[in-house]
Amino acid sequence: MTQTSTSDFAWLWIHEMGSVPHNLLSAIPRELPEELCETLLTAANLRIERIVSRGHKSPDDFWYDQDENEWVLLVSGAAKLQFEDEAIDMQPGSFVNIPAHKRHRVAWTDPAQTTIWLAVFYS
């Protein structure tokens, strides 16, 4: 069995992905009038997004009702996710799996700091 070193893995990742490594915590605009959503990767039945918020929330009368499952990790900042039957406070490191068609919304993100989410959509 041949072992793959860390440098071999990095080389494979760079060449297979056709890109150089990026950083989730960089390239954040100073001014953020709207929530920033960036697709990092798409593949069959999979999409990974970085979402950057600073005091943003869903409109009061709006609910996400998605056809895909969503696994979301709060990387930095603070937020509150609202479901029809409960609310979840999110701190760095918190994650939740949201099944397809489970209605949810972002009730709050901290306006005093940047909140960074990593969202994985899958079916």
BANUSE-658962 format. One record per residue: residue number from 1; residue in one letter; x, y, z of N, C-alpha, C, CB in turn. Coordinates in Angstrom, 2 decimals. Glycine has a CB too. Layout:
N
{k->NUM	r->A	nX->X	nY->Y	nZ->Z	caX->X	caY->Y	caZ->Z	cX->X	cY->Y	cZ->Z	cbX->X	cbY->Y	cbZ->Z}
...
! end
This chain:
123
{k->1	r->M	nX->0.84	nY->-1.17	nZ->0.00	caX->0.00	caY->0.00	caZ->0.00	cX->0.89	cY->1.25	cZ->0.00	cbX->-0.96	cbY->-0.01	cbZ->1.22}
{k->2	r->T	nX->0.63	nY->2.17	nZ->-0.90	caX->1.41	caY->3.39	caZ->-1.02	cX->0.77	cY->4.48	cZ->-0.17	cbX->1.51	cbY->3.84	cbZ->-2.50}
{k->3	r->Q	nX->1.57	nY->5.16	nZ->0.64	caX->1.06	caY->6.25	caZ->1.44	cX->1.12	cY->7.55	cZ->0.64	cbX->1.85	cbY->6.38	cbZ->2.75}
{k->4	r->T	nX->0.11	nY->8.38	nZ->0.83	caX->0.09	caY->9.69	caZ->0.20	cX->0.46	cY->10.73	cZ->1.24	cbX->-1.30	cbY->10.00	cbZ->-0.44}
{k->5	r->S	nX->1.47	nY->11.52	nZ->0.94	caX->1.89	caY->12.56	caZ->1.89	cX->0.96	cY->13.75	cZ->1.79	cbX->3.35	cbY->12.99	cbZ->1.63}
{k->6	r->T	nX->1.07	nY->14.62	nZ->2.78	caX->0.28	caY->15.84	caZ->2.78	cX->0.57	cY->16.68	cZ->1.55	cbX->0.54	cbY->16.66	cbZ->4.05}
{k->7	r->S	nX->1.85	nY->16.77	nZ->1.16	caX->2.19	caY->17.57	caZ->-0.02	cX->1.62	cY->16.93	cZ->-1.29	cbX->3.72	cbY->17.72	cbZ->-0.14}
{k->8	r->D	nX->1.60	nY->15.58	nZ->-1.35	caX->0.98	caY->14.91	caZ->-2.50	cX->-0.51	cY->15.23	cZ->-2.56	cbX->1.19	cbY->13.39	cbZ->-2.43}
{k->9	r->F	nX->-1.17	nY->15.21	nZ->-1.38	caX->-2.60	caY->15.52	caZ->-1.34	cX->-2.85	cY->16.95	cZ->-1.82	cbX->-3.15	cbY->15.34	cbZ->0.09}
{k->10	r->A	nX->-2.04	nY->17.90	nZ->-1.35	caX->-2.20	caY->19.29	caZ->-1.77	cX->-2.02	cY->19.42	cZ->-3.27	cbX->-1.20	cbY->20.20	cbZ->-1.03}
{k->11	r->W	nX->-1.00	nY->18.73	nZ->-3.82	caX->-0.77	caY->18.78	caZ->-5.27	cX->-1.98	cY->18.22	cZ->-6.01	cbX->0.50	cbY->18.01	cbZ->-5.65}
{k->12	r->L	nX->-2.49	nY->17.08	nZ->-5.55	caX->-3.66	caY->16.47	caZ->-6.20	cX->-4.86	cY->17.41	cZ->-6.13	cbX->-4.01	cbY->15.12	cbZ->-5.54}
{k->13	r->W	nX->-5.08	nY->18.02	nZ->-4.95	caX->-6.23	caY->18.91	caZ->-4.78	cX->-6.13	cY->20.10	cZ->-5.72	cbX->-6.33	cbY->19.39	cbZ->-3.33}
{k->14	r->I	nX->-4.97	nY->20.71	nZ->-5.78	caX->-4.78	caY->21.88	caZ->-6.64	cX->-5.01	cY->21.52	cZ->-8.10	cbX->-3.37	cbY->22.47	cbZ->-6.45}
{k->15	r->H	nX->-4.47	nY->20.41	nZ->-8.54	caX->-4.58	caY->20.05	caZ->-9.95	cX->-5.94	cY->19.46	cZ->-10.30	cbX->-3.51	cbY->19.07	cbZ->-10.30}
{k->16	r->E	nX->-6.54	nY->18.70	nZ->-9.43	caX->-7.86	caY->18.14	caZ->-9.70	cX->-8.93	cY->19.23	cZ->-9.67	cbX->-8.18	cbY->17.04	cbZ->-8.67}
{k->17	r->M	nX->-8.83	nY->20.17	nZ->-8.74	caX->-9.82	caY->21.24	caZ->-8.62	cX->-9.57	cY->22.36	cZ->-9.63	cbX->-9.83	cbY->21.80	cbZ->-7.20}
{k->18	r->G	nX->-8.38	nY->22.37	nZ->-10.21	caX->-8.08	caY->23.41	caZ->-11.19	cX->-7.94	cY->24.78	cZ->-10.55	cbX->-9.14	cbY->23.46	cbZ->-12.24}
{k->19	r->S	nX->-7.57	nY->24.84	nZ->-9.29	caX->-7.49	caY->26.10	caZ->-8.59	cX->-6.47	cY->25.99	cZ->-7.47	cbX->-8.87	cbY->26.51	cbZ->-8.03}
{k->20	r->V	nX->-6.11	nY->27.10	nZ->-6.91	caX->-5.25	caY->27.10	caZ->-5.74	cX->-6.13	cY->27.18	cZ->-4.49	cbX->-4.22	cbY->28.28	cbZ->-5.78}
{k->21	r->P	nX->-5.64	nY->26.78	nZ->-3.33	caX->-6.44	caY->26.86	caZ->-2.11	cX->-6.88	cY->28.30	cZ->-1.82	cbX->-5.64	cbY->26.31	cbZ->-0.92}
{k->22	r->H	nX->-8.06	nY->28.43	nZ->-1.25	caX->-8.61	caY->29.72	caZ->-0.85	cX->-8.82	cY->29.73	cZ->0.65	cbX->-9.93	cbY->30.03	cbZ->-1.60}
{k->23	r->N	nX->-9.21	nY->30.85	nZ->1.21	caX->-9.43	caY->30.97	caZ->2.64	cX->-10.83	cY->31.51	cZ->2.88	cbX->-8.37	cbY->31.89	cbZ->3.29}
{k->24	r->L	nX->-11.64	nY->30.78	nZ->3.65	caX->-13.01	caY->31.20	caZ->3.96	cX->-13.07	cY->32.55	cZ->4.68	cbX->-13.69	cbY->30.15	cbZ->4.80}
{k->25	r->L	nX->-12.01	nY->32.89	nZ->5.39	caX->-12.01	caY->34.07	caZ->6.23	cX->-11.44	cY->35.31	cZ->5.54	cbX->-11.24	cbY->33.80	cbZ->7.47}
{k->26	r->S	nX->-11.07	nY->35.19	nZ->4.27	caX->-10.48	caY->36.33	caZ->3.57	cX->-11.42	cY->36.85	cZ->2.49	cbX->-9.12	cbY->35.94	cbZ->2.96}
{k->27	r->A	nX->-11.01	nY->37.96	nZ->1.88	caX->-11.76	caY->38.59	caZ->0.78	cX->-13.18	cY->38.94	cZ->1.20	cbX->-11.79	cbY->37.67	cbZ->-0.44}
{k->28	r->I	nX->-13.32	nY->39.56	nZ->2.36	caX->-14.62	caY->40.00	caZ->2.86	cX->-14.69	cY->41.51	cZ->2.70	cbX->-14.85	cbY->39.57	cbZ->4.36}
{k->29	r->P	nX->-15.69	nY->42.00	nZ->1.98	caX->-15.80	caY->43.45	caZ->1.77	cX->-15.98	cY->44.21	cZ->3.09	cbX->-16.96	cbY->43.76	cbZ->0.83}
{k->30	r->R	nX->-15.42	nY->45.41	nZ->3.16	caX->-15.64	caY->46.26	caZ->4.35	cX->-17.10	cY->46.63	cZ->4.49	cbX->-14.79	cbY->47.53	cbZ->4.27}
{k->31	r->E	nX->-17.67	nY->47.07	nZ->3.38	caX->-19.09	caY->47.42	caZ->3.36	cX->-19.86	cY->46.19	cZ->2.87	cbX->-19.37	cbY->48.67	cbZ->2.43}
{k->32	r->L	nX->-20.94	nY->45.88	nZ->3.55	caX->-21.74	caY->44.70	caZ->3.21	cX->-23.22	cY->45.08	cZ->3.25	cbX->-21.43	cbY->43.52	cbZ->4.17}
{k->33	r->P	nX->-23.70	nY->45.85	nZ->2.26	caX->-25.09	caY->46.29	caZ->2.29	cX->-26.08	cY->45.12	cZ->2.17	cbX->-25.33	cbY->47.28	cbZ->1.17}
{k->34	r->E	nX->-25.65	nY->44.04	nZ->1.53	caX->-26.48	caY->42.84	caZ->1.40	cX->-25.64	cY->41.64	cZ->1.81	cbX->-27.02	cbY->42.67	cbZ->-0.05}
{k->35	r->E	nX->-26.32	nY->40.59	nZ->2.24	caX->-25.63	caY->39.34	caZ->2.55	cX->-24.87	cY->38.87	cZ->1.31	cbX->-26.63	cbY->38.25	cbZ->3.04}
{k->36	r->L	nX->-23.68	nY->38.36	nZ->1.49	caX->-22.84	caY->37.90	caZ->0.39	cX->-22.90	cY->36.38	cZ->0.32	cbX->-21.37	cbY->38.39	cbZ->0.56}
{k->37	r->C	nX->-23.31	nY->35.82	nZ->-0.82	caX->-23.35	caY->34.37	caZ->-1.03	cX->-22.43	cY->34.04	cZ->-2.19	cbX->-24.80	cbY->33.88	cbZ->-1.31}
{k->38	r->E	nX->-21.49	nY->33.13	nZ->-1.95	caX->-20.55	caY->32.72	caZ->-2.98	cX->-20.55	cY->31.20	cZ->-3.09	cbX->-19.12	cbY->33.25	cbZ->-2.67}
{k->39	r->T	nX->-20.71	nY->30.70	nZ->-4.30	caX->-20.62	caY->29.26	caZ->-4.52	cX->-19.15	cY->28.88	cZ->-4.61	cbX->-21.39	cbY->28.84	cbZ->-5.82}
{k->40	r->L	nX->-18.73	nY->27.96	nZ->-3.76	caX->-17.34	caY->27.51	caZ->-3.71	cX->-17.11	cY->26.27	cZ->-4.55	cbX->-16.92	cbY->27.25	cbZ->-2.28}
{k->41	r->L	nX->-18.14	nY->25.41	nZ->-4.62	caX->-18.00	caY->24.15	caZ->-5.33	cX->-19.38	cY->23.64	cZ->-5.73	cbX->-17.26	cbY->23.11	cbZ->-4.47}
{k->42	r->T	nX->-19.46	nY->23.14	nZ->-6.94	caX->-20.68	caY->22.44	caZ->-7.37	cX->-20.27	cY->21.10	cZ->-7.97	cbX->-21.50	cbY->23.29	cbZ->-8.40}
{k->43	r->A	nX->-21.08	nY->20.11	nZ->-7.72	caX->-20.88	caY->18.77	caZ->-8.27	cX->-22.26	cY->18.13	cZ->-8.34	cbX->-19.87	cbY->17.90	cbZ->-7.40}
{k->44	r->A	nX->-22.32	nY->16.93	nZ->-8.86	caX->-23.61	caY->16.23	caZ->-8.94	cX->-24.23	cY->16.14	cZ->-7.54	cbX->-23.44	cbY->14.81	cbZ->-9.56}
{k->45	r->N	nX->-25.42	nY->16.68	nZ->-7.38	caX->-26.18	caY->16.62	caZ->-6.13	cX->-25.50	cY->17.30	cZ->-4.94	cbX->-26.44	cbY->15.19	cbZ->-5.78}
{k->46	r->L	nX->-24.60	nY->18.26	nZ->-5.21	caX->-23.86	caY->18.92	caZ->-4.14	cX->-23.52	cY->20.35	cZ->-4.54	cbX->-22.58	cbY->18.15	cbZ->-3.80}
{k->47	r->R	nX->-23.68	nY->21.28	nZ->-3.59	caX->-23.26	caY->22.67	caZ->-3.78	cX->-22.77	cY->23.17	cZ->-2.42	cbX->-24.44	cbY->23.58	cbZ->-4.34}
{k->48	r->I	nX->-21.60	nY->23.80	nZ->-2.41	caX->-21.05	caY->24.36	caZ->-1.18	cX->-20.95	cY->25.87	cZ->-1.36	cbX->-19.64	cbY->23.74	cbZ->-0.84}
{k->49	r->E	nX->-21.49	nY->26.60	nZ->-0.37	caX->-21.49	caY->28.06	caZ->-0.43	cX->-20.86	cY->28.66	cZ->0.81	cbX->-22.92	cbY->28.59	cbZ->-0.60}
{k->50	r->R	nX->-20.21	nY->29.80	nZ->0.63	caX->-19.82	caY->30.65	caZ->1.75	cX->-20.83	cY->31.78	cZ->1.79	cbX->-18.33	cbY->31.20	cbZ->1.60}
{k->51	r->I	nX->-21.39	nY->32.01	nZ->2.96	caX->-22.36	caY->33.09	caZ->3.16	cX->-21.79	cY->34.02	cZ->4.22	cbX->-23.78	cbY->32.53	cbZ->3.58}
{k->52	r->V	nX->-21.76	nY->35.32	nZ->3.91	caX->-21.20	caY->36.31	caZ->4.83	cX->-22.31	cY->37.29	cZ->5.19	cbX->-19.96	cbY->37.04	cbZ->4.20}
{k->53	r->S	nX->-22.55	nY->37.44	nZ->6.49	caX->-23.60	caY->38.33	caZ->7.00	cX->-23.02	cY->39.30	cZ->8.01	cbX->-24.75	cbY->37.51	cbZ->7.64}
{k->54	r->R	nX->-23.62	nY->40.45	nZ->8.12	caX->-23.26	caY->41.42	caZ->9.16	cX->-24.53	cY->42.17	cZ->9.52	cbX->-22.11	cbY->42.41	cbZ->8.68}
{k->55	r->G	nX->-25.30	nY->41.59	nZ->10.43	caX->-26.57	caY->42.19	caZ->10.83	cX->-27.72	cY->41.84	cZ->9.89	cbX->-26.43	cbY->43.67	cbZ->10.91}
{k->56	r->H	nX->-27.48	nY->40.99	nZ->8.92	caX->-28.53	caY->40.61	caZ->7.97	cX->-29.42	cY->39.53	cZ->8.56	cbX->-27.91	cbY->40.12	cbZ->6.65}
{k->57	r->K	nX->-30.66	nY->39.50	nZ->8.10	caX->-31.61	caY->38.47	caZ->8.50	cX->-32.63	cY->38.30	cZ->7.39	cbX->-32.30	cbY->38.83	cbZ->9.85}
{k->58	r->S	nX->-33.38	nY->37.23	nZ->7.48	caX->-34.45	caY->37.02	caZ->6.50	cX->-35.57	cY->38.03	cZ->6.76	cbX->-35.00	cbY->35.56	cbZ->6.58}
{k->59	r->P	nX->-36.29	nY->38.44	nZ->5.71	caX->-37.45	caY->39.30	caZ->5.94	cX->-38.44	cY->38.61	cZ->6.89	cbX->-38.14	cbY->39.66	cbZ->4.59}
{k->60	r->D	nX->-39.16	nY->39.40	nZ->7.66	caX->-40.06	caY->38.86	caZ->8.69	cX->-41.08	cY->37.86	cZ->8.15	cbX->-40.79	cbY->39.99	cbZ->9.35}
{k->61	r->D	nX->-41.54	nY->38.04	nZ->6.95	caX->-42.58	caY->37.16	caZ->6.40	cX->-42.02	cY->36.11	cZ->5.44	cbX->-43.64	cbY->38.00	cbZ->5.69}
{k->62	r->F	nX->-40.69	nY->35.90	nZ->5.45	caX->-40.04	caY->34.99	caZ->4.50	cX->-39.56	cY->33.73	cZ->5.20	cbX->-38.88	cbY->35.68	cbZ->3.81}
{k->63	r->W	nX->-39.76	nY->32.56	nZ->4.54	caX->-39.24	caY->31.28	caZ->5.01	cX->-38.56	cY->30.57	cZ->3.85	cbX->-40.38	cbY->30.39	cbZ->5.62}
{k->64	r->Y	nX->-37.37	nY->30.03	nZ->4.09	caX->-36.76	caY->29.14	caZ->3.11	cX->-37.53	cY->27.82	cZ->3.13	cbX->-35.23	cbY->28.91	cbZ->3.41}
{k->65	r->D	nX->-37.80	nY->27.29	nZ->1.95	caX->-38.45	caY->25.98	caZ->1.81	cX->-37.79	cY->25.33	cZ->0.60	cbX->-40.05	cbY->26.09	cbZ->1.64}
{k->66	r->Q	nX->-36.64	nY->24.72	nZ->0.82	caX->-35.75	caY->24.29	caZ->-0.25	cX->-35.99	cY->22.84	cZ->-0.65	cbX->-34.31	cbY->24.47	cbZ->0.17}
{k->67	r->D	nX->-35.71	nY->22.55	nZ->-1.92	caX->-35.80	caY->21.18	caZ->-2.44	cX->-34.61	cY->20.33	cZ->-2.01	cbX->-35.90	cbY->21.20	cbZ->-3.96}
{k->68	r->E	nX->-33.54	nY->20.96	nZ->-1.52	caX->-32.32	caY->20.26	caZ->-1.14	cX->-32.19	cY->20.23	cZ->0.38	cbX->-31.08	cbY->20.94	cbZ->-1.77}
{k->69	r->N	nX->-31.44	nY->19.24	nZ->0.89	caX->-31.02	caY->19.25	caZ->2.28	cX->-29.91	cY->20.30	cZ->2.41	cbX->-30.52	cbY->17.81	cbZ->2.75}
{k->70	r->E	nX->-29.75	nY->20.83	nZ->3.61	caX->-28.70	caY->21.82	caZ->3.84	cX->-28.01	cY->21.54	cZ->5.17	cbX->-29.27	cbY->23.26	cbZ->3.81}
{k->71	r->W	nX->-26.71	nY->21.33	nZ->5.11	caX->-25.90	caY->21.23	caZ->6.33	cX->-25.17	cY->22.56	cZ->6.43	cbX->-24.89	cbY->19.99	cbZ->6.29}
{k->72	r->V	nX->-25.30	nY->23.23	nZ->7.57	caX->-24.71	caY->24.56	caZ->7.69	cX->-23.85	cY->24.64	cZ->8.96	cbX->-25.80	cbY->25.65	cbZ->7.70}
{k->73	r->L	nX->-22.66	nY->25.22	nZ->8.80	caX->-21.70	caY->25.42	caZ->9.88	cX->-21.49	cY->26.91	cZ->10.06	cbX->-20.34	cbY->24.69	cbZ->9.59}
{k->74	r->L	nX->-21.57	nY->27.38	nZ->11.30	caX->-21.23	caY->28.77	caZ->11.57	cX->-19.73	cY->28.82	cZ->11.86	cbX->-22.07	cbY->29.36	cbZ->12.78}
{k->75	r->V	nX->-18.98	nY->29.45	nZ->10.97	caX->-17.52	caY->29.51	caZ->11.07	cX->-17.10	cY->30.60	cZ->12.04	cbX->-16.89	cbY->29.75	cbZ->9.68}
{k->76	r->S	nX->-17.73	nY->31.77	nZ->11.93	caX->-17.41	caY->32.89	caZ->12.83	cX->-18.64	cY->33.76	cZ->12.99	cbX->-16.21	cbY->33.72	cbZ->12.28}
{k->77	r->G	nX->-18.63	nY->34.59	nZ->14.04	caX->-19.75	caY->35.47	caZ->14.30	cX->-20.78	cY->34.83	cZ->15.21	cbX->-20.40	cbY->35.89	cbZ->13.00}
{k->78	r->A	nX->-22.02	nY->35.29	nZ->15.07	caX->-23.13	caY->34.76	caZ->15.87	cX->-24.42	cY->34.95	cZ->15.08	cbX->-23.22	cbY->35.47	cbZ->17.26}
{k->79	r->A	nX->-25.35	nY->34.00	nZ->15.28	caX->-26.61	caY->34.06	caZ->14.53	cX->-27.69	cY->33.27	cZ->15.26	cbX->-26.42	cbY->33.51	cbZ->13.09}
{k->80	r->K	nX->-28.91	nY->33.45	nZ->14.80	caX->-30.03	caY->32.67	caZ->15.30	cX->-30.82	cY->32.17	cZ->14.10	cbX->-30.94	cbY->33.50	cbZ->16.27}
{k->81	r->L	nX->-31.00	nY->30.85	nZ->14.01	caX->-31.84	caY->30.25	caZ->12.99	cX->-33.21	cY->29.98	cZ->13.59	cbX->-31.21	cbY->28.93	cbZ->12.43}
{k->82	r->Q	nX->-34.24	nY->30.32	nZ->12.85	caX->-35.61	caY->30.13	caZ->13.30	cX->-36.27	cY->29.05	cZ->12.45	cbX->-36.43	cbY->31.45	cbZ->13.24}
{k->83	r->F	nX->-36.84	nY->28.06	nZ->13.12	caX->-37.66	caY->27.05	caZ->12.48	cX->-39.08	cY->27.28	cZ->12.94	cbX->-37.18	cbY->25.60	cbZ->12.81}
{k->84	r->E	nX->-40.04	nY->26.62	nZ->12.33	caX->-41.43	caY->26.82	caZ->12.73	cX->-41.67	cY->26.42	cZ->14.18	cbX->-42.36	cbY->26.03	cbZ->11.81}
{k->85	r->D	nX->-40.91	nY->25.44	nZ->14.67	caX->-41.15	caY->24.91	caZ->16.01	cX->-40.05	cY->25.20	cZ->17.03	cbX->-41.33	cbY->23.45	cbZ->15.92}
{k->86	r->E	nX->-38.97	nY->25.86	nZ->16.61	caX->-37.87	caY->26.15	caZ->17.54	cX->-36.92	cY->27.18	cZ->16.94	cbX->-37.10	cbY->24.86	cbZ->17.89}
{k->87	r->A	nX->-36.09	nY->27.73	nZ->17.81	caX->-35.01	caY->28.64	caZ->17.38	cX->-33.70	cY->28.08	cZ->17.90	cbX->-35.24	cbY->30.12	cbZ->17.90}
{k->88	r->I	nX->-32.62	nY->28.26	nZ->17.13	caX->-31.31	caY->27.75	caZ->17.49	cX->-30.31	cY->28.89	cZ->17.48	cbX->-30.87	cbY->26.61	cbZ->16.53}
{k->89	r->D	nX->-29.66	nY->29.12	nZ->18.61	caX->-28.56	caY->30.09	caZ->18.67	cX->-27.32	cY->29.42	cZ->18.11	cbX->-28.32	cbY->30.60	cbZ->20.13}
{k->90	r->M	nX->-26.65	nY->30.10	nZ->17.20	caX->-25.46	caY->29.57	caZ->16.55	cX->-24.25	cY->30.40	cZ->16.97	cbX->-25.62	cbY->29.58	cbZ->15.00}
{k->91	r->Q	nX->-23.19	nY->29.71	nZ->17.38	caX->-21.91	caY->30.30	caZ->17.74	cX->-20.84	cY->29.62	cZ->16.87	cbX->-21.60	cbY->30.13	cbZ->19.28}
{k->92	r->P	nX->-19.63	nY->30.16	nZ->16.79	caX->-18.60	caY->29.51	caZ->15.98	cX->-18.47	cY->28.02	cZ->16.34	cbX->-17.25	cbY->30.22	cbZ->16.16}
{k->93	r->G	nX->-18.50	nY->27.19	nZ->15.31	caX->-18.43	caY->25.75	caZ->15.49	cX->-19.78	cY->25.07	cZ->15.51	cbX->-17.71	cbY->25.45	cbZ->16.75}
{k->94	r->S	nX->-20.87	nY->25.82	nZ->15.70	caX->-22.22	caY->25.23	caZ->15.69	cX->-22.58	cY->24.81	cZ->14.28	cbX->-23.27	cbY->26.23	cbZ->16.24}
{k->95	r->F	nX->-23.22	nY->23.64	nZ->14.16	caX->-23.71	caY->23.21	caZ->12.86	cX->-25.05	cY->22.52	cZ->13.02	cbX->-22.69	cbY->22.27	cbZ->12.17}
{k->96	r->V	nX->-25.80	nY->22.51	nZ->11.94	caX->-27.13	caY->21.90	caZ->11.94	cX->-27.40	cY->21.34	cZ->10.55	cbX->-28.23	cbY->22.93	cbZ->12.36}
{k->97	r->N	nX->-28.11	nY->20.23	nZ->10.51	caX->-28.55	caY->19.65	caZ->9.24	cX->-30.03	cY->19.98	cZ->9.08	cbX->-28.29	cbY->18.10	cbZ->9.20}
{k->98	r->I	nX->-30.38	nY->20.60	nZ->7.98	caX->-31.76	caY->21.01	caZ->7.72	cX->-32.31	cY->20.16	cZ->6.58	cbX->-31.85	cbY->22.55	cbZ->7.38}
{k->99	r->P	nX->-33.27	nY->19.28	nZ->6.86	caX->-33.83	caY->18.44	caZ->5.80	cX->-34.54	cY->19.29	cZ->4.74	cbX->-34.80	cbY->17.41	cbZ->6.39}
{k->100	r->A	nX->-34.61	nY->18.76	nZ->3.54	caX->-35.34	caY->19.43	caZ->2.46	cX->-36.76	cY->19.74	cZ->2.94	cbX->-35.36	cbY->18.55	cbZ->1.16}
{k->101	r->H	nX->-37.25	nY->20.90	nZ->2.58	caX->-38.60	caY->21.38	caZ->2.87	cX->-38.88	cY->21.66	cZ->4.34	cbX->-39.59	cbY->20.39	cbZ->2.37}
{k->102	r->K	nX->-37.86	nY->21.66	nZ->5.19	caX->-38.06	caY->22.13	caZ->6.57	cX->-37.94	cY->23.64	cZ->6.53	cbX->-37.01	cbY->21.47	cbZ->7.59}
{k->103	r->R	nX->-39.06	nY->24.29	nZ->6.78	caX->-39.08	caY->25.76	caZ->6.70	cX->-38.19	cY->26.37	cZ->7.78	cbX->-40.53	cbY->26.29	cbZ->6.83}
{k->104	r->H	nX->-37.37	nY->27.33	nZ->7.33	caX->-36.45	caY->28.00	caZ->8.25	cX->-36.13	cY->29.38	cZ->7.73	cbX->-35.17	cbY->27.18	cbZ->8.43}
{k->105	r->R	nX->-35.57	nY->30.18	nZ->8.62	caX->-35.16	caY->31.53	caZ->8.27	cX->-34.02	cY->31.96	cZ->9.18	cbX->-36.34	cbY->32.51	cbZ->8.37}
{k->106	r->V	nX->-33.29	nY->32.97	nZ->8.75	caX->-32.27	caY->33.56	caZ->9.60	cX->-32.96	cY->34.67	cZ->10.38	cbX->-31.03	cbY->34.11	cbZ->8.76}
{k->107	r->A	nX->-33.09	nY->34.47	nZ->11.69	caX->-33.79	caY->35.44	caZ->12.53	cX->-32.90	cY->36.62	cZ->12.92	cbX->-34.32	cbY->34.76	cbZ->13.78}
{k->108	r->W	nX->-31.56	nY->36.37	nZ->12.97	caX->-30.65	caY->37.42	caZ->13.45	cX->-29.22	cY->37.03	cZ->13.14	cbX->-30.82	cbY->37.65	cbZ->14.97}
{k->109	r->T	nX->-28.41	nY->37.99	nZ->12.75	caX->-26.95	caY->37.86	caZ->12.76	cX->-26.39	cY->39.09	cZ->13.47	cbX->-26.35	cbY->37.70	cbZ->11.29}
{k->110	r->D	nX->-25.29	nY->38.92	nZ->14.13	caX->-24.69	caY->39.99	caZ->14.93	cX->-24.25	cY->41.15	cZ->14.04	cbX->-23.50	cbY->39.44	cbZ->15.73}
{k->111	r->P	nX->-24.79	nY->42.35	nZ->14.27	caX->-24.38	caY->43.50	caZ->13.45	cX->-23.00	cY->44.03	cZ->13.82	cbX->-25.39	cbY->44.60	cbZ->13.59}
{k->112	r->A	nX->-22.46	nY->43.63	nZ->14.97	caX->-21.18	caY->44.14	caZ->15.43	cX->-19.99	cY->43.32	cZ->14.93	cbX->-21.16	cbY->44.18	cbZ->16.94}
{k->113	r->Q	nX->-20.26	nY->42.19	nZ->14.29	caX->-19.16	caY->41.36	caZ->13.79	cX->-19.60	cY->40.64	cZ->12.51	cbX->-18.71	cbY->40.35	cbZ->14.86}
{k->114	r->T	nX->-18.62	nY->40.17	nZ->11.78	caX->-18.89	caY->39.43	caZ->10.55	cX->-19.24	cY->37.99	cZ->10.89	cbX->-17.67	cbY->39.49	cbZ->9.58}
{k->115	r->T	nX->-20.35	nY->37.53	nZ->10.34	caX->-20.77	caY->36.14	caZ->10.51	cX->-20.51	cY->35.40	cZ->9.21	cbX->-22.29	cbY->36.05	cbZ->10.92}
{k->116	r->I	nX->-19.76	nY->34.31	nZ->9.30	caX->-19.43	caY->33.51	caZ->8.12	cX->-20.02	cY->32.12	cZ->8.29	cbX->-17.88	cbY->33.43	cbZ->7.90}
{k->117	r->W	nX->-20.81	nY->31.73	nZ->7.29	caX->-21.44	caY->30.41	caZ->7.26	cX->-20.80	cY->29.59	cZ->6.16	cbX->-22.98	cbY->30.52	cbZ->7.03}
{k->118	r->L	nX->-20.74	nY->28.27	nZ->6.35	caX->-20.40	caY->27.35	caZ->5.30	cX->-21.63	cY->26.46	cZ->5.13	cbX->-19.08	cbY->26.51	cbZ->5.63}
{k->119	r->A	nX->-22.26	nY->26.53	nZ->3.97	caX->-23.49	caY->25.80	caZ->3.71	cX->-23.24	cY->24.74	cZ->2.65	cbX->-24.62	cbY->26.76	cbZ->3.25}
{k->120	r->V	nX->-23.64	nY->23.52	nZ->2.96	caX->-23.50	caY->22.39	caZ->2.04	cX->-24.90	cY->21.92	cZ->1.68	cbX->-22.65	cbY->21.22	cbZ->2.68}
{k->121	r->F	nX->-25.25	nY->22.12	nZ->0.42	caX->-26.57	caY->21.69	caZ->-0.09	cX->-26.39	cY->20.36	cZ->-0.81	cbX->-27.20	cbY->22.78	cbZ->-1.07}
{k->122	r->Y	nX->-27.26	nY->19.40	nZ->-0.50	caX->-27.11	caY->18.08	caZ->-1.11	cX->-28.47	cY->17.42	cZ->-1.24	cbX->-26.17	cbY->17.19	cbZ->-0.29}
{k->123	r->S	nX->-28.51	nY->16.42	nZ->-2.14	caX->-29.75	caY->15.64	caZ->-2.31	cX->-29.42	cY->14.17	cZ->-2.34	cbX->-30.50	cbY->16.05	cbZ->-3.60}
! end
